[in-house]
């Protein structure tokens, strides 16, 4: 398997709920972890914070979220099956987002600063998660994937919200007209 990127239409599909955690589901989770870390090895200035199953063309409601987003050496992920946003709270905050499936494009995306999510762990344990800051942002970003939504959809009408990464790992404003708006590879139009 591989990570699929825009404009692949599978990224725009709503994912199916998991009804049983079986060997197939456990295999999907293992492959997601592997692909996330493989991607990270090829991107020295970036960290794979999370991934959703649709990003490898699997139409299932599964996400993985890195356990420690501050330390790239700690490369463990928690899998969440059928994650669902119960409620968002707090002030909406704009911050940088990127995506394994949207190469070379970043955005200043507004999201709620707090989220409550319910899900099931890969061992079948139901969980409720209260998250703030980067973890809340990451959960919202990945759950969007399960509904066919990409981070660029939240900022498509804001030319100043788009960025690209330089060869040295710095984010700089993208040329909206040249690199974003008419980019068929990005939008699939």
C-alpha positions as CSV (number, residue, x, y, z in Angstrom):
1,X,0.0,0.0,0.0
2,X,1.0,3.6,-0.4
3,X,-0.3,7.0,0.7
4,X,-2.6,8.5,-1.9
5,X,-2.5,12.2,-2.7
6,X,-4.8,14.8,-4.2
7,X,-6.5,14.7,-6.7
8,X,-7.3,11.0,-5.9
9,X,-11.2,10.8,-5.6
10,X,-11.0,8.3,-2.8
11,X,-9.9,11.1,-0.5
12,X,-13.3,12.7,-1.0
13,X,-15.4,9.7,0.0
14,X,-17.2,9.2,3.3
15,X,-15.7,6.2,5.2
16,X,-17.6,3.2,6.4
17,X,-18.1,2.4,10.0
18,X,-16.2,-0.6,11.5
19,X,-18.6,-3.2,12.9
20,X,-16.0,-5.8,14.0
21,X,-12.4,-5.4,15.0
22,X,-10.8,-8.4,13.1
23,X,-7.5,-9.3,11.5
24,X,-8.2,-7.1,8.5
25,X,-8.7,-4.0,10.8
26,X,-5.6,-4.8,12.8
27,X,-3.7,-5.2,9.5
28,X,-4.9,-1.8,8.3
29,X,-3.8,-0.2,11.5
30,X,-0.3,-1.8,11.2
31,X,0.0,-0.6,7.6
32,X,-1.0,2.9,8.6
33,X,1.7,3.0,11.2
34,X,4.3,1.8,8.8
35,X,3.3,4.2,6.0
36,X,3.3,7.1,8.4
37,X,6.8,6.4,9.6
38,X,8.1,5.6,6.0
39,X,6.7,9.0,4.9
40,X,8.4,10.7,7.8
41,X,11.8,9.3,6.8
42,X,11.5,10.9,3.4
43,X,10.5,14.3,5.0
44,X,13.3,15.4,7.4
45,X,11.6,18.7,8.4
46,X,8.2,17.2,9.1
47,X,6.6,14.8,11.5
48,X,3.8,12.4,10.7
49,X,1.4,13.4,13.5
50,X,-1.5,11.2,12.4
51,X,-3.1,9.4,9.5
52,X,-6.6,8.3,8.4
53,X,-7.3,5.0,6.6
54,X,-8.7,6.9,3.5
55,X,-5.2,8.3,3.0
56,X,-4.1,4.8,1.8
57,X,-7.3,4.3,-0.2
58,X,-9.1,2.3,2.5
59,X,-12.6,3.5,3.0
60,X,-12.9,2.6,6.8
61,X,-13.3,4.8,9.9
62,X,-9.9,4.4,11.4
63,X,-7.3,7.0,12.4
64,X,-4.0,6.8,14.1
65,X,-2.6,9.6,16.3
66,X,1.0,10.0,17.4
67,X,1.4,9.5,21.2
68,X,4.1,12.2,21.5
69,X,3.9,15.1,18.9
70,X,6.9,16.9,20.5
71,X,9.5,14.1,20.0
72,X,10.1,12.6,16.6
73,X,12.1,9.8,18.1
74,X,9.0,8.6,19.9
75,X,7.2,6.9,17.0
76,X,4.2,5.2,18.6
77,X,0.6,5.8,17.6
78,X,-2.8,5.2,19.1
79,X,-5.4,3.8,16.8
80,X,-9.0,5.1,17.1
81,X,-11.8,3.2,15.4
82,X,-15.0,4.9,14.5
83,X,-13.9,8.3,16.1
84,X,-16.7,10.7,16.4
85,X,-16.7,14.4,17.4
86,X,-19.1,14.8,20.3
87,X,-18.6,18.5,20.8
88,X,-16.2,21.3,19.9
89,X,-15.6,24.1,22.4
90,X,-13.4,27.1,23.0
91,X,-12.1,29.8,20.8
92,X,-11.4,29.1,17.2
93,X,-7.7,29.3,16.6
94,X,-5.9,29.4,13.2
95,X,-2.6,27.5,13.0
96,X,-0.5,25.7,10.4
97,X,-1.6,22.4,9.0
98,X,-0.2,20.1,6.4
99,X,-1.2,16.7,5.2
100,X,0.5,13.5,4.0
101,X,-2.1,13.5,1.1
102,X,-1.7,17.1,0.1
103,X,2.0,17.3,-0.9
104,X,3.9,20.6,-0.6
105,X,0.9,22.7,0.6
106,X,0.3,24.0,4.1
107,X,-2.4,26.2,5.4
108,X,-3.4,28.5,8.3
109,X,-6.6,26.6,9.3
110,X,-9.1,27.8,11.9
111,X,-10.3,25.1,14.3
112,X,-11.9,24.9,17.7
113,X,-9.3,24.8,20.5
114,X,-11.1,22.0,22.4
115,X,-12.8,18.8,21.2
116,X,-14.5,15.9,22.8
117,X,-14.3,12.6,20.8
118,X,-15.6,9.1,21.4
119,X,-14.0,6.1,19.7
120,X,-12.9,2.5,20.2
121,X,-9.3,1.4,20.7
122,X,-8.0,-1.5,18.7
123,X,-8.4,-3.8,21.6
124,X,-12.2,-3.0,21.6
125,X,-12.1,-0.6,24.6
126,X,-14.5,2.3,24.2
127,X,-12.9,5.7,25.0
128,X,-13.9,9.3,25.4
129,X,-11.1,11.8,24.8
130,X,-11.0,15.5,25.8
131,X,-8.3,17.2,23.8
132,X,-7.0,20.8,23.5
133,X,-4.4,22.5,21.3
134,X,-2.5,20.5,18.8
135,X,-4.1,17.2,19.8
136,X,-7.6,18.7,19.3
137,X,-6.5,20.1,15.9
138,X,-5.0,16.7,14.9
139,X,-8.2,14.8,15.8
140,X,-10.4,17.2,13.9
141,X,-8.1,17.1,10.9
142,X,-8.2,13.3,10.8
143,X,-11.9,12.9,11.5
144,X,-12.4,15.3,8.6
145,X,-10.6,12.8,6.4
146,X,-13.2,10.1,7.3
147,X,-15.9,12.5,5.9
148,X,-14.0,13.3,2.7
149,X,-12.9,16.7,3.9
150,X,-9.3,18.0,3.4
151,X,-7.8,20.9,5.4
152,X,-7.6,22.9,2.2
153,X,-11.4,22.9,2.0
154,X,-11.5,25.0,5.2
155,X,-9.4,27.8,3.6
156,X,-10.1,27.6,-0.1
157,X,-11.6,31.1,-0.1
158,X,-8.6,32.7,1.7
159,X,-5.6,33.2,-0.6
160,X,-3.4,34.4,2.3
161,X,-3.9,31.2,4.3
162,X,-1.8,29.0,1.9
163,X,1.9,28.2,2.5
164,X,4.7,26.1,1.0
165,X,7.8,24.7,2.5
166,X,11.3,25.7,1.4
167,X,14.2,23.3,0.9
168,X,15.4,24.4,4.4
169,X,12.1,23.5,6.1
170,X,10.7,27.1,6.4
171,X,7.1,27.9,5.6
172,X,6.6,30.8,3.3
173,X,3.4,32.2,1.7
174,X,2.4,30.4,-1.5
175,X,1.6,32.2,-4.7
176,X,-2.2,31.6,-4.6
177,X,-2.9,32.2,-8.3
178,X,0.1,30.2,-9.6
179,X,0.5,27.4,-7.0
180,X,-3.0,27.0,-5.4
181,X,-6.1,28.2,-7.2
182,X,-5.6,26.7,-10.6
183,X,-3.6,23.6,-9.5
184,X,-5.5,20.6,-10.8
185,X,-3.3,18.3,-8.9
186,X,-4.4,19.9,-5.7
187,X,-8.1,20.3,-6.3
188,X,-8.7,17.6,-8.9
189,X,-10.7,19.9,-11.2
